[in-house]
């Protein structure tokens, strides 16, 4: 009986422990924060481009570049 249990354990080792909850939460927080920043930047760029187009700028890309 002991040898059978030992054989099973040697053939199928226990999976590694999951990462600490703090590490997982931190990683998810970083990804979520990066996604929010990207969304804010894209929204700002679209709004700026819309204002430049409504202002009738000759070169909308130049006007957008001046903002940054």
N, C-alpha and C positions, 0 to 999 in steps of 0.2 A: 504494500500500500504506500509506504513512504517513497519507494523508488518510482512509482507511477506518478506521484505528485511532483517529485523532483524533476522527472523527465518532462512533464507538461510545463513546468515553470521554465525550464531551460529552453524548451522549444518555442514557447510563447511568453516572452518576458512582459512584465507590466508596462503599459504605456508611460511615457514621461509625464510628470505632473504638469498641469496647466500653468501658464504664466501667472504671476501674482496679479491680483485684481487691480492694484494700483498701476502696474505697467500697462495692462490692457486698457484701463480707463484713460490713462494718459495718451496712449496711441490714438484712441478713438477721438479724444478731445482735440488733438493736434490735427487730425484729418478733417474733423468738422469745422474747426477754426479756419483752416486753409480753404475749405470749400466756401465758407461764408465770405472770406476776403476776396476770393476769385469772383463770386457772384456780385459783390459790391463794386469791384473794379469794372466788371463788364457792364453793369447797370449804369455806372457813372460814365463810362465811355460812350454808351448808346445815347444817354441823355445829352451829353456834350455834343456829339455828332448831330443830334436832332436840332439843338439850339444853333449850331453853326449853319446847318442847312437852311433853317428858317431865317437866319440873318442875311442870307444871300451872299455868303463869302465866296470869293472867286476860287479859292483853293481850300475846300473843307479839311483836307488832311493837314495842311499847314496850320489852320486854326486849331485843330485838335492837338497838334504837336506843341503849340504854344502853351496850352494848358499845363502840360507836363514839362 
